Amino acid sequence: KLSIVWLPVCLKWRHLRKVLTIQLFTTQQLDASQGLRKKKVDELVQFAKARSEKGQAIDIGKAVSTTSLNLLSNTFFSMDFSSYDSSVSEEFKDLAWHLLEEGARPNVSDFFPLLRPLD
């Protein structure tokens, strides 16, 4: 109900977009988080370097997913939710894909509004 991604363009959407624009995506906020972004990229590079020195393969998708998850979790909660050696980021990615699939699946009531109470 509050996700700007799924809302049609309406008054609620405009209010949420305004909050994001004013609070989250300002030049000051983006500049303030530059250090965090650099730190997370440095951690990714160090992980890749350590793995390559040992001659181990790197799952780039999982590593980038972990970096993205940790960047988001640090932005909102000031802590890492995952590490490069855990499966948390993979589970998070699977959950996100599942949510996208469910959200994109058409409902019967989309085609037959009379059936909306049954859907």
Biopython code that builds the backbone (N, CA, C, O; Angstrom):
import numpy as np
from Bio.PDB.StructureBuilder import StructureBuilder

atoms = [
    (1, "LYS", "N", (0.814, -1.202, 0.000)),
    (1, "LYS", "CA", (0.000, 0.000, 0.000)),
    (1, "LYS", "C", (0.856, 1.263, 0.000)),
    (1, "LYS", "O", (0.426, 2.297, -0.511)),
    (2, "LEU", "N", (2.057, 1.195, 0.563)),
    (2, "LEU", "CA", (2.899, 2.380, 0.644)),
    (2, "LEU", "C", (4.090, 2.330, -0.298)),
    (2, "LEU", "O", (4.931, 3.228, -0.274)),
    (3, "SER", "N", (4.176, 1.304, -1.121)),
    (3, "SER", "CA", (5.304, 1.208, -2.038)),
    (3, "SER", "C", (5.072, 2.099, -3.246)),
    (3, "SER", "O", (4.062, 1.974, -3.940)),
    (4, "ILE", "N", (5.996, 2.980, -3.485)),
    (4, "ILE", "CA", (5.865, 3.907, -4.611)),
    (4, "ILE", "C", (5.956, 3.167, -5.944)),
    (4, "ILE", "O", (5.458, 3.649, -6.962)),
    (5, "VAL", "N", (6.585, 2.007, -5.936)),
    (5, "VAL", "CA", (6.759, 1.240, -7.163)),
    (5, "VAL", "C", (5.422, 0.759, -7.714)),
    (5, "VAL", "O", (5.212, 0.781, -8.927)),
    (6, "TRP", "N", (4.517, 0.326, -6.842)),
    (6, "TRP", "CA", (3.273, -0.278, -7.296)),
    (6, "TRP", "C", (2.100, 0.687, -7.328)),
    (6, "TRP", "O", (1.037, 0.341, -7.845)),
    (7, "LEU", "N", (2.265, 1.872, -6.796)),
    (7, "LEU", "CA", (1.162, 2.829, -6.772)),
    (7, "LEU", "C", (0.929, 3.438, -8.148)),
    (7, "LEU", "O", (1.881, 3.744, -8.866)),
    (8, "PRO", "N", (-0.339, 3.613, -8.514)),
    (8, "PRO", "CA", (-0.606, 4.391, -9.725)),
    (8, "PRO", "C", (-0.316, 5.863, -9.423)),
    (8, "PRO", "O", (-0.248, 6.265, -8.262)),
    (9, "VAL", "N", (-0.150, 6.646, -10.464)),
    (9, "VAL", "CA", (0.094, 8.072, -10.251)),
    (9, "VAL", "C", (-1.169, 8.676, -9.647)),
    (9, "VAL", "O", (-2.206, 8.775, -10.302)),
    (10, "CYS", "N", (-1.057, 9.076, -8.392)),
    (10, "CYS", "CA", (-2.184, 9.643, -7.656)),
    (10, "CYS", "C", (-1.617, 10.554, -6.571)),
    (10, "CYS", "O", (-0.409, 10.789, -6.519)),
    (11, "LEU", "N", (-2.482, 11.058, -5.715)),
    (11, "LEU", "CA", (-2.043, 11.976, -4.667)),
    (11, "LEU", "C", (-1.051, 11.303, -3.709)),
    (11, "LEU", "O", (-0.044, 11.904, -3.337)),
    (12, "LYS", "N", (-1.337, 10.049, -3.309)),
    (12, "LYS", "CA", (-0.436, 9.327, -2.402)),
    (12, "LYS", "C", (0.932, 9.131, -3.055)),
    (12, "LYS", "O", (1.965, 9.293, -2.406)),
    (13, "TRP", "N", (0.928, 8.780, -4.347)),
    (13, "TRP", "CA", (2.181, 8.606, -5.083)),
    (13, "TRP", "C", (2.980, 9.899, -5.103)),
    (13, "TRP", "O", (4.194, 9.891, -4.900)),
    (14, "ARG", "N", (2.290, 11.018, -5.351)),
    (14, "ARG", "CA", (2.974, 12.318, -5.389)),
    (14, "ARG", "C", (3.593, 12.660, -4.036)),
    (14, "ARG", "O", (4.710, 13.174, -3.975)),
    (15, "HIS", "N", (2.868, 12.375, -2.951)),
    (15, "HIS", "CA", (3.392, 12.655, -1.605)),
    (15, "HIS", "C", (4.627, 11.799, -1.306)),
    (15, "HIS", "O", (5.629, 12.309, -0.805)),
    (16, "LEU", "N", (4.558, 10.511, -1.612)),
    (16, "LEU", "CA", (5.707, 9.630, -1.376)),
    (16, "LEU", "C", (6.907, 10.041, -2.225)),
    (16, "LEU", "O", (8.043, 10.039, -1.752)),
    (17, "ARG", "N", (6.646, 10.385, -3.458)),
    (17, "ARG", "CA", (7.731, 10.821, -4.343)),
    (17, "ARG", "C", (8.374, 12.102, -3.815)),
    (17, "ARG", "O", (9.592, 12.270, -3.877)),
    (18, "LYS", "N", (7.545, 12.993, -3.301)),
    (18, "LYS", "CA", (8.060, 14.249, -2.748)),
    (18, "LYS", "C", (8.956, 13.980, -1.538)),
    (18, "LYS", "O", (10.021, 14.582, -1.401)),
    (19, "VAL", "N", (8.519, 13.070, -0.659)),
    (19, "VAL", "CA", (9.324, 12.715, 0.515)),
    (19, "VAL", "C", (10.668, 12.133, 0.074)),
    (19, "VAL", "O", (11.713, 12.501, 0.610)),
    (20, "LEU", "N", (10.639, 11.227, -0.899)),
    (20, "LEU", "CA", (11.888, 10.639, -1.392)),
    (20, "LEU", "C", (12.802, 11.700, -1.990)),
    (20, "LEU", "O", (14.010, 11.694, -1.755)),
    (21, "THR", "N", (12.225, 12.600, -2.754)),
    (21, "THR", "CA", (13.020, 13.638, -3.403)),
    (21, "THR", "C", (13.609, 14.610, -2.395)),
    (21, "THR", "O", (14.765, 15.015, -2.517)),
    (22, "ILE", "N", (12.817, 14.985, -1.400)),
    (22, "ILE", "CA", (13.260, 15.982, -0.422)),
    (22, "ILE", "C", (14.174, 15.376, 0.642)),
    (22, "ILE", "O", (15.133, 16.018, 1.070)),
    (23, "GLN", "N", (13.889, 14.153, 1.069)),
    (23, "GLN", "CA", (14.620, 13.561, 2.188)),
    (23, "GLN", "C", (15.758, 12.623, 1.779)),
    (23, "GLN", "O", (16.846, 12.683, 2.351)),
    (24, "LEU", "N", (15.514, 11.769, 0.806)),
    (24, "LEU", "CA", (16.452, 10.682, 0.531)),
    (24, "LEU", "C", (17.414, 10.957, -0.616)),
    (24, "LEU", "O", (18.591, 10.607, -0.535)),
    (25, "PHE", "N", (16.931, 11.570, -1.667)),
    (25, "PHE", "CA", (17.746, 11.729, -2.866)),
    (25, "PHE", "C", (18.223, 13.156, -3.094)),
    (25, "PHE", "O", (18.361, 13.592, -4.237)),
    (26, "THR", "N", (18.470, 13.872, -2.030)),
    (26, "THR", "CA", (19.013, 15.221, -2.169)),
    (26, "THR", "C", (20.518, 15.130, -2.413)),
    (26, "THR", "O", (21.151, 14.121, -2.104)),
    (27, "THR", "N", (21.064, 16.179, -2.958)),
    (27, "THR", "CA", (22.510, 16.216, -3.197)),
    (27, "THR", "C", (23.268, 16.049, -1.889)),
    (27, "THR", "O", (24.286, 15.359, -1.837)),
    (28, "GLN", "N", (22.768, 16.683, -0.830)),
    (28, "GLN", "CA", (23.434, 16.575, 0.476)),
    (28, "GLN", "C", (23.423, 15.139, 0.990)),
    (28, "GLN", "O", (24.440, 14.642, 1.474)),
    (29, "GLN", "N", (22.279, 14.474, 0.887)),
    (29, "GLN", "CA", (22.187, 13.092, 1.365)),
    (29, "GLN", "C", (23.082, 12.170, 0.541)),
    (29, "GLN", "O", (23.764, 11.304, 1.089)),
    (30, "LEU", "N", (23.075, 12.359, -0.763)),
    (30, "LEU", "CA", (23.919, 11.524, -1.616)),
    (30, "LEU", "C", (25.398, 11.780, -1.341)),
    (30, "LEU", "O", (26.201, 10.848, -1.324)),
    (31, "ASP", "N", (25.757, 13.049, -1.125)),
    (31, "ASP", "CA", (27.145, 13.367, -0.774)),
    (31, "ASP", "C", (27.518, 12.766, 0.578)),
    (31, "ASP", "O", (28.633, 12.277, 0.762)),
    (32, "ALA", "N", (26.577, 12.805, 1.523)),
    (32, "ALA", "CA", (26.845, 12.278, 2.864)),
    (32, "ALA", "C", (27.054, 10.766, 2.844)),
    (32, "ALA", "O", (27.794, 10.235, 3.672)),
    (33, "SER", "N", (26.418, 10.074, 1.917)),
    (33, "SER", "CA", (26.549, 8.617, 1.872)),
    (33, "SER", "C", (27.677, 8.155, 0.951)),
    (33, "SER", "O", (27.856, 6.953, 0.753)),
    (34, "GLN", "N", (28.428, 9.081, 0.395)),
    (34, "GLN", "CA", (29.516, 8.715, -0.509)),
    (34, "GLN", "C", (30.562, 7.847, 0.193)),
    (34, "GLN", "O", (31.059, 6.882, -0.388)),
    (35, "GLY", "N", (30.892, 8.180, 1.422)),
    (35, "GLY", "CA", (31.872, 7.399, 2.173)),
    (35, "GLY", "C", (31.419, 5.963, 2.379)),
    (35, "GLY", "O", (32.216, 5.031, 2.269)),
    (36, "LEU", "N", (30.136, 5.788, 2.679)),
    (36, "LEU", "CA", (29.589, 4.443, 2.871)),
    (36, "LEU", "C", (29.652, 3.650, 1.565)),
    (36, "LEU", "O", (30.043, 2.482, 1.562)),
    (37, "ARG", "N", (29.271, 4.282, 0.466)),
    (37, "ARG", "CA", (29.330, 3.596, -0.826)),
    (37, "ARG", "C", (30.765, 3.192, -1.156)),
    (37, "ARG", "O", (31.005, 2.082, -1.630)),
    (38, "LYS", "N", (31.705, 4.079, -0.911)),
    (38, "LYS", "CA", (33.123, 3.776, -1.170)),
    (38, "LYS", "C", (33.594, 2.617, -0.294)),
    (38, "LYS", "O", (34.309, 1.730, -0.759)),
    (39, "LYS", "N", (33.186, 2.632, 0.977)),
    (39, "LYS", "CA", (33.579, 1.569, 1.906)),
    (39, "LYS", "C", (33.061, 0.214, 1.422)),
    (39, "LYS", "O", (33.794, -0.775, 1.451)),
    (40, "LYS", "N", (31.810, 0.163, 0.981)),
    (40, "LYS", "CA", (31.223, -1.101, 0.535)),
    (40, "LYS", "C", (31.886, -1.600, -0.750)),
    (40, "LYS", "O", (32.089, -2.803, -0.910)),
    (41, "VAL", "N", (32.221, -0.699, -1.658)),
    (41, "VAL", "CA", (32.926, -1.104, -2.876)),
    (41, "VAL", "C", (34.334, -1.588, -2.527)),
    (41, "VAL", "O", (34.816, -2.564, -3.102)),
    (42, "ASP", "N", (34.989, -0.911, -1.594)),
    (42, "ASP", "CA", (36.316, -1.355, -1.143)),
    (42, "ASP", "C", (36.247, -2.757, -0.536)),
    (42, "ASP", "O", (37.132, -3.580, -0.770)),
    (43, "GLU", "N", (35.196, -3.030, 0.246)),
    (43, "GLU", "CA", (35.023, -4.368, 0.826)),
    (43, "GLU", "C", (34.848, -5.412, -0.273)),
    (43, "GLU", "O", (35.387, -6.515, -0.179)),
    (44, "LEU", "N", (34.097, -5.065, -1.306)),
    (44, "LEU", "CA", (33.901, -5.978, -2.432)),
    (44, "LEU", "C", (35.229, -6.249, -3.142)),
    (44, "LEU", "O", (35.534, -7.392, -3.481)),
    (45, "VAL", "N", (36.001, -5.213, -3.362)),
    (45, "VAL", "CA", (37.303, -5.369, -4.018)),
    (45, "VAL", "C", (38.229, -6.228, -3.159)),
    (45, "VAL", "O", (38.927, -7.093, -3.688)),
    (46, "GLN", "N", (38.248, -6.007, -1.852)),
    (46, "GLN", "CA", (39.092, -6.804, -0.949)),
    (46, "GLN", "C", (38.671, -8.276, -0.962)),
    (46, "GLN", "O", (39.515, -9.172, -0.955)),
    (47, "PHE", "N", (37.361, -8.514, -0.981)),
    (47, "PHE", "CA", (36.858, -9.885, -1.052)),
    (47, "PHE", "C", (37.327, -10.553, -2.347)),
    (47, "PHE", "O", (37.812, -11.684, -2.332)),
    (48, "ALA", "N", (37.176, -9.842, -3.463)),
    (48, "ALA", "CA", (37.593, -10.391, -4.758)),
    (48, "ALA", "C", (39.101, -10.635, -4.789)),
    (48, "ALA", "O", (39.560, -11.644, -5.325)),
    (49, "LYS", "N", (39.856, -9.723, -4.223)),
    (49, "LYS", "CA", (41.315, -9.866, -4.193)),
    (49, "LYS", "C", (41.726, -11.079, -3.355)),
    (49, "LYS", "O", (42.581, -11.862, -3.767)),
    (50, "ALA", "N", (41.116, -11.228, -2.183)),
    (50, "ALA", "CA", (41.442, -12.360, -1.307)),
    (50, "ALA", "C", (41.111, -13.682, -1.988)),
    (50, "ALA", "O", (41.883, -14.638, -1.910)),
    (51, "ARG", "N", (39.967, -13.733, -2.652)),
    (51, "ARG", "CA", (39.574, -14.961, -3.349)),
    (51, "ARG", "C", (40.523, -15.269, -4.503)),
    (51, "ARG", "O", (40.910, -16.419, -4.712)),
    (52, "SER", "N", (40.893, -14.232, -5.249)),
    (52, "SER", "CA", (41.772, -14.464, -6.406)),
    (52, "SER", "C", (43.169, -14.893, -5.967)),
    (52, "SER", "O", (43.809, -15.695, -6.647)),
    (53, "GLU", "N", (43.651, -14.370, -4.840)),
    (53, "GLU", "CA", (44.964, -14.777, -4.332)),
    (53, "GLU", "C", (44.979, -16.246, -3.919)),
    (53, "GLU", "O", (46.013, -16.911, -3.988)),
    (54, "LYS", "N", (43.812, -16.745, -3.487)),
    (54, "LYS", "CA", (43.706, -18.160, -3.111)),
    (54, "LYS", "C", (43.378, -19.038, -4.316)),
    (54, "LYS", "O", (43.346, -20.263, -4.206)),
    (55, "GLY", "N", (43.135, -18.407, -5.467)),
    (55, "GLY", "CA", (42.783, -19.163, -6.664)),
    (55, "GLY", "C", (41.359, -19.676, -6.644)),
    (55, "GLY", "O", (41.038, -20.638, -7.341)),
    (56, "GLN", "N", (40.495, -19.046, -5.851)),
    (56, "GLN", "CA", (39.105, -19.485, -5.737)),
    (56, "GLN", "C", (38.211, -18.699, -6.696)),
    (56, "GLN", "O", (38.457, -17.529, -6.987)),
    (57, "ALA", "N", (37.187, -19.363, -7.170)),
    (57, "ALA", "CA", (36.223, -18.714, -8.062)),
    (57, "ALA", "C", (35.348, -17.745, -7.271)),
    (57, "ALA", "O", (35.138, -17.915, -6.069)),
    (58, "ILE", "N", (34.848, -16.742, -7.956)),
    (58, "ILE", "CA", (33.975, -15.746, -7.334)),
    (58, "ILE", "C", (32.650, -15.739, -8.074)),
    (58, "ILE", "O", (32.615, -15.612, -9.298)),
    (59, "ASP", "N", (31.571, -15.876, -7.338)),
    (59, "ASP", "CA", (30.236, -15.719, -7.912)),
    (59, "ASP", "C", (29.938, -14.219, -7.896)),
    (59, "ASP", "O", (29.530, -13.665, -6.875)),
    (60, "ILE", "N", (30.147, -13.581, -9.033)),
    (60, "ILE", "CA", (30.014, -12.126, -9.116)),
    (60, "ILE", "C", (28.602, -11.681, -8.753)),
    (60, "ILE", "O", (28.428, -10.684, -8.051)),
    (61, "GLY", "N", (27.602, -12.404, -9.220)),
    (61, "GLY", "CA", (26.218, -12.043, -8.908)),
    (61, "GLY", "C", (25.955, -12.033, -7.415)),
    (61, "GLY", "O", (25.337, -11.106, -6.892)),
    (62, "LYS", "N", (26.426, -13.066, -6.730)),
    (62, "LYS", "CA", (26.238, -13.145, -5.280)),
    (62, "LYS", "C", (27.031, -12.057, -4.562)),
    (62, "LYS", "O", (26.539, -11.458, -3.606)),
    (63, "ALA", "N", (28.254, -11.800, -5.017)),
    (63, "ALA", "CA", (29.087, -10.778, -4.378)),
    (63, "ALA", "C", (28.469, -9.394, -4.530)),
    (63, "ALA", "O", (28.435, -8.618, -3.575)),
    (64, "VAL", "N", (27.985, -9.084, -5.718)),
    (64, "VAL", "CA", (27.348, -7.779, -5.946)),
    (64, "VAL", "C", (26.039, -7.691, -5.177)),
    (64, "VAL", "O", (25.704, -6.634, -4.642)),
    (65, "SER", "N", (25.303, -8.784, -5.118)),
    (65, "SER", "CA", (24.056, -8.821, -4.351)),
    (65, "SER", "C", (24.328, -8.561, -2.867)),
    (65, "SER", "O", (23.597, -7.809, -2.222)),
    (66, "THR", "N", (25.367, -9.177, -2.335)),
    (66, "THR", "CA", (25.750, -8.964, -0.936)),
    (66, "THR", "C", (26.141, -7.509, -0.701)),
    (66, "THR", "O", (25.744, -6.906, 0.296)),
    (67, "THR", "N", (26.919, -6.951, -1.623)),
    (67, "THR", "CA", (27.330, -5.549, -1.500)),
    (67, "THR", "C", (26.116, -4.628, -1.514)),
    (67, "THR", "O", (26.025, -3.709, -0.700)),
    (68, "SER", "N", (25.189, -4.865, -2.429)),
    (68, "SER", "CA", (23.981, -4.033, -2.521)),
    (68, "SER", "C", (23.133, -4.146, -1.267)),
    (68, "SER", "O", (22.655, -3.140, -0.741)),
    (69, "LEU", "N", (22.944, -5.376, -0.785)),
    (69, "LEU", "CA", (22.153, -5.583, 0.428)),
    (69, "LEU", "C", (22.795, -4.876, 1.616)),
    (69, "LEU", "O", (22.098, -4.233, 2.401)),
    (70, "ASN", "N", (24.104, -4.985, 1.758)),
    (70, "ASN", "CA", (24.794, -4.338, 2.877)),
    (70, "ASN", "C", (24.775, -2.818, 2.760)),
    (70, "ASN", "O", (24.709, -2.119, 3.771)),
    (71, "LEU", "N", (24.831, -2.312, 1.553)),
    (71, "LEU", "CA", (24.736, -0.864, 1.363)),
    (71, "LEU", "C", (23.359, -0.365, 1.795)),
    (71, "LEU", "O", (23.250, 0.639, 2.498)),
    (72, "LEU", "N", (22.314, -1.068, 1.373)),
    (72, "LEU", "CA", (20.957, -0.685, 1.783)),
    (72, "LEU", "C", (20.758, -0.834, 3.283)),
    (72, "LEU", "O", (20.210, 0.058, 3.929)),
    (73, "SER", "N", (21.199, -1.954, 3.840)),
    (73, "SER", "CA", (20.996, -2.174, 5.276)),
    (73, "SER", "C", (21.787, -1.170, 6.108)),
    (73, "SER", "O", (21.318, -0.743, 7.163)),
    (74, "ASN", "N", (22.970, -0.788, 5.654)),
    (74, "ASN", "CA", (23.746, 0.233, 6.363)),
    (74, "ASN", "C", (23.102, 1.601, 6.240)),
    (74, "ASN", "O", (23.142, 2.396, 7.179)),
    (75, "THR", "N", (22.515, 1.878, 5.096)),
    (75, "THR", "CA", (21.849, 3.167, 4.898)),
    (75, "THR", "C", (20.683, 3.319, 5.858)),
    (75, "THR", "O", (20.490, 4.388, 6.438)),
    (76, "PHE", "N", (19.902, 2.258, 6.032)),
    (76, "PHE", "CA", (18.689, 2.357, 6.842)),
    (76, "PHE", "C", (18.856, 1.900, 8.288)),
    (76, "PHE", "O", (18.179, 2.419, 9.175)),
    (77, "PHE", "N", (19.749, 0.933, 8.543)),
    (77, "PHE", "CA", (19.848, 0.359, 9.885)),
    (77, "PHE", "C", (21.252, 0.424, 10.491)),
    (77, "PHE", "O", (21.453, -0.042, 11.613)),
    (78, "SER", "N", (22.212, 0.983, 9.783)),
    (78, "SER", "CA", (23.604, 1.131, 10.245)),
    (78, "SER", "C", (24.270, -0.195, 10.591)),
    (78, "SER", "O", (25.072, -0.266, 11.522)),
    (79, "MET", "N", (23.940, -1.239, 9.847)),
    (79, "MET", "CA", (24.575, -2.540, 10.066)),
    (79, "MET", "C", (24.496, -3.379, 8.795)),
    (79, "MET", "O", (23.611, -3.188, 7.961)),
    (80, "ASP", "N", (25.441, -4.314, 8.663)),
    (80, "ASP", "CA", (25.423, -5.249, 7.542)),
    (80, "ASP", "C", (24.430, -6.365, 7.830)),
    (80, "ASP", "O", (24.364, -6.876, 8.948)),
    (81, "PHE", "N", (23.658, -6.741, 6.812)),
    (81, "PHE", "CA", (22.737, -7.867, 6.959)),
    (81, "PHE", "C", (23.353, -9.169, 6.473)),
    (81, "PHE", "O", (22.846, -10.247, 6.782)),
    (82, "SER", "N", (24.435, -9.083, 5.719)),
    (82, "SER", "CA", (24.990, -10.286, 5.120)),
    (82, "SER", "C", (26.512, -10.191, 5.050)),
    (82, "SER", "O", (27.095, -9.119, 5.213)),
    (83, "SER", "N", (27.132, -11.332, 4.806)),
    (83, "SER", "CA", (28.572, -11.354, 4.549)),
    (83, "SER", "C", (28.780, -12.138, 3.256)),
    (83, "SER", "O", (27.877, -12.829, 2.785)),
    (84, "TYR", "N", (29.957, -12.026, 2.699)),
    (84, "TYR", "CA", (30.220, -12.671, 1.414)),
    (84, "TYR", "C", (30.207, -14.189, 1.504)),
    (84, "TYR", "O", (30.038, -14.867, 0.491)),
    (85, "ASP", "N", (30.383, -14.727, 2.698)),
    (85, "ASP", "CA", (30.402, -16.176, 2.859)),
    (85, "ASP", "C", (29.079, -16.742, 3.363)),
    (85, "ASP", "O", (28.992, -17.937, 3.643)),
    (86, "SER", "N", (28.048, -15.906, 3.484)),
    (86, "SER", "CA", (26.755, -16.408, 3.955)),
    (86, "SER", "C", (25.768, -16.465, 2.794)),
    (86, "SER", "O", (26.027, -15.936, 1.713)),
    (87, "SER", "N", (24.649, -17.107, 3.033)),
    (87, "SER", "CA", (23.634, -17.249, 1.987)),
    (87, "SER", "C", (22.506, -16.234, 2.145)),
    (87, "SER", "O", (21.514, -16.308, 1.420)),
    (88, "VAL", "N", (22.633, -15.297, 3.070)),
    (88, "VAL", "CA", (21.559, -14.331, 3.329)),
    (88, "VAL", "C", (21.255, -13.493, 2.098)),
    (88, "VAL", "O", (20.088, -13.274, 1.775)),
    (89, "SER", "N", (22.285, -13.022, 1.407)),
    (89, "SER", "CA", (22.037, -12.173, 0.239)),
    (89, "SER", "C", (21.348, -12.963, -0.871)),
    (89, "SER", "O", (20.514, -12.420, -1.595)),
    (90, "GLU", "N", (21.694, -14.231, -1.004)),
    (90, "GLU", "CA", (21.042, -15.080, -2.003)),
    (90, "GLU", "C", (19.568, -15.281, -1.648)),
    (90, "GLU", "O", (18.704, -15.242, -2.524)),
    (91, "GLU", "N", (19.286, -15.497, -0.363)),
    (91, "GLU", "CA", (17.903, -15.641, 0.089)),
    (91, "GLU", "C", (17.126, -14.348, -0.131)),
    (91, "GLU", "O", (15.962, -14.378, -0.531)),
    (92, "PHE", "N", (17.770, -13.219, 0.130)),
    (92, "PHE", "CA", (17.127, -11.923, -0.081)),
    (92, "PHE", "C", (16.813, -11.720, -1.561)),
    (92, "PHE", "O", (15.729, -11.250, -1.908)),
    (93, "LYS", "N", (17.753, -12.069, -2.427)),
    (93, "LYS", "CA", (17.544, -11.941, -3.872)),
    (93, "LYS", "C", (16.388, -12.831, -4.322)),
    (93, "LYS", "O", (15.547, -12.404, -5.114)),
    (94, "ASP", "N", (16.341, -14.067, -3.818)),
    (94, "ASP", "CA", (15.248, -14.975, -4.160)),
    (94, "ASP", "C", (13.907, -14.425, -3.690)),
    (94, "ASP", "O", (12.908, -14.510, -4.405)),
    (95, "LEU", "N", (13.888, -13.862, -2.489)),
    (95, "LEU", "CA", (12.666, -13.264, -1.965)),
    (95, "LEU", "C", (12.216, -12.089, -2.825)),
    (95, "LEU", "O", (11.030, -11.956, -3.124)),
    (96, "ALA", "N", (13.154, -11.240, -3.223)),
    (96, "ALA", "CA", (12.819, -10.088, -4.065)),
    (96, "ALA", "C", (12.251, -10.545, -5.407)),
    (96, "ALA", "O", (11.266, -9.982, -5.885)),
    (97, "TRP", "N", (12.867, -11.568, -6.019)),
    (97, "TRP", "CA", (12.352, -12.085, -7.289)),
    (97, "TRP", "C", (10.957, -12.674, -7.110)),
    (97, "TRP", "O", (10.082, -12.478, -7.953)),
    (98, "HIS", "N", (10.752, -13.397, -6.008)),
    (98, "HIS", "CA", (9.442, -13.986, -5.745)),
    (98, "HIS", "C", (8.378, -12.894, -5.601)),
    (98, "HIS", "O", (7.276, -13.019, -6.134)),
    (99, "LEU", "N", (8.714, -11.836, -4.885)),
    (99, "LEU", "CA", (7.773, -10.727, -4.720)),
    (99, "LEU", "C", (7.458, -10.055, -6.053)),
    (99, "LEU", "O", (6.310, -9.695, -6.312)),
    (100, "LEU", "N", (8.473, -9.886, -6.899)),
    (100, "LEU", "CA", (8.241, -9.299, -8.218)),
    (100, "LEU", "C", (7.346, -10.189, -9.074)),
    (100, "LEU", "O", (6.460, -9.696, -9.773)),
    (101, "GLU", "N", (7.577, -11.497, -9.021)),
    (101, "GLU", "CA", (6.745, -12.423, -9.788)),
    (101, "GLU", "C", (5.302, -12.387, -9.309)),
    (101, "GLU", "O", (4.373, -12.359, -10.117)),
    (102, "GLU", "N", (5.116, -12.388, -7.996)),
    (102, "GLU", "CA", (3.762, -12.345, -7.442)),
    (102, "GLU", "C", (3.060, -11.032, -7.784)),
    (102, "GLU", "O", (1.869, -11.016, -8.094)),
    (103, "GLY", "N", (3.804, -9.943, -7.725)),
    (103, "GLY", "CA", (3.222, -8.641, -8.037)),
    (103, "GLY", "C", (2.844, -8.504, -9.499)),
    (103, "GLY", "O", (1.913, -7.773, -9.835)),
    (104, "ALA", "N", (3.559, -9.199, -10.368)),
    (104, "ALA", "CA", (3.295, -9.104, -11.802)),
    (104, "ALA", "C", (2.215, -10.074, -12.266)),
    (104, "ALA", "O", (1.687, -9.933, -13.369)),
    (105, "ARG", "N", (1.887, -11.047, -11.441)),
    (105, "ARG", "CA", (0.886, -12.043, -11.821)),
    (105, "ARG", "C", (-0.497, -11.389, -11.879)),
    (105, "ARG", "O", (-0.918, -10.749, -10.915)),
    (106, "PRO", "N", (-1.205, -11.545, -12.996)),
    (106, "PRO", "CA", (-2.537, -10.930, -13.097)),
    (106, "PRO", "C", (-3.548, -11.644, -12.202)),
    (106, "PRO", "O", (-3.478, -12.855, -11.995)),
    (107, "ASN", "N", (-4.471, -10.874, -11.688)),
    (107, "ASN", "CA", (-5.564, -11.416, -10.886)),
    (107, "ASN", "C", (-6.797, -11.561, -11.758)),
    (107, "ASN", "O", (-6.974, -10.809, -12.717)),
    (108, "VAL", "N", (-7.641, -12.511, -11.437)),
    (108, "VAL", "CA", (-8.888, -12.698, -12.174)),
    (108, "VAL", "C", (-9.709, -11.416, -12.125)),
    (108, "VAL", "O", (-10.349, -11.045, -13.109)),
    (109, "SER", "N", (-9.691, -10.745, -10.984)),
    (109, "SER", "CA", (-10.492, -9.526, -10.830)),
    (109, "SER", "C", (-9.987, -8.381, -11.707)),
    (109, "SER", "O", (-10.717, -7.418, -11.942)),
    (110, "ASP", "N", (-8.750, -8.475, -12.192)),
    (110, "ASP", "CA", (-8.259, -7.459, -13.123)),
    (110, "ASP", "C", (-9.022, -7.519, -14.444)),
    (110, "ASP", "O", (-9.222, -6.499, -15.103)),
    (111, "PHE", "N", (-9.443, -8.716, -14.818)),
    (111, "PHE", "CA", (-10.154, -8.900, -16.078)),
    (111, "PHE", "C", (-11.667, -8.925, -15.898)),
    (111, "PHE", "O", (-12.414, -8.547, -16.800)),
    (112, "PHE", "N", (-12.113, -9.373, -14.725)),
    (112, "PHE", "CA", (-13.540, -9.460, -14.434)),
    (112, "PHE", "C", (-13.826, -8.774, -13.104)),
    (112, "PHE", "O", (-13.830, -9.431, -12.063)),
    (113, "PRO", "N", (-14.065, -7.464, -13.119)),
    (113, "PRO", "CA", (-14.263, -6.710, -11.874)),
    (113, "PRO", "C", (-15.404, -7.239, -11.003)),
    (113, "PRO", "O", (-15.397, -7.035, -9.789)),
    (114, "LEU", "N", (-16.371, -7.906, -11.601)),
    (114, "LEU", "CA", (-17.477, -8.456, -10.814)),
    (114, "LEU", "C", (-16.999, -9.539, -9.846)),
    (114, "LEU", "O", (-17.647, -9.788, -8.829)),
    (115, "LEU", "N", (-15.890, -10.174, -10.151)),
    (115, "LEU", "CA", (-15.357, -11.242, -9.303)),
    (115, "LEU", "C", (-14.418, -10.725, -8.215)),
    (115, "LEU", "O", (-13.852, -11.516, -7.461)),
    (116, "ARG", "N", (-14.248, -9.414, -8.130)),
    (116, "ARG", "CA", (-13.323, -8.832, -7.151)),
    (116, "ARG", "C", (-13.587, -9.303, -5.719)),
    (116, "ARG", "O", (-12.625, -9.585, -5.005)),
    (117, "PRO", "N", (-14.848, -9.405, -5.257)),
    (117, "PRO", "CA", (-15.072, -9.880, -3.882)),
    (117, "PRO", "C", (-14.578, -11.315, -3.653)),
    (117, "PRO", "O", (-14.279, -11.688, -2.519)),
    (118, "LEU", "N", (-14.491, -12.112, -4.707)),
    (118, "LEU", "CA", (-14.047, -13.501, -4.574)),
    (118, "LEU", "C", (-12.534, -13.651, -4.702)),
    (118, "LEU", "O", (-11.970, -14.676, -4.319)),
    (119, "ASP", "N", (-11.893, -12.642, -5.232)),
    (119, "ASP", "CA", (-10.453, -12.728, -5.491)),
    (119, "ASP", "C", (-9.643, -12.499, -4.239)),
    (119, "ASP", "O", (-8.414, -12.537, -4.284)),
]
sb = StructureBuilder()
sb.init_structure("model")
sb.init_model(0)
sb.init_chain("A")
sb.init_seg("    ")
for serial, (resi, resn, name, xyz) in enumerate(atoms, 1):
    if name == "N":
        sb.init_residue(resn, " ", resi, " ")
    sb.init_atom(name, np.array(xyz, "f"), 0.0, 1.0, " ", f" {name:<3s}", serial, name[0])
structure = sb.get_structure()
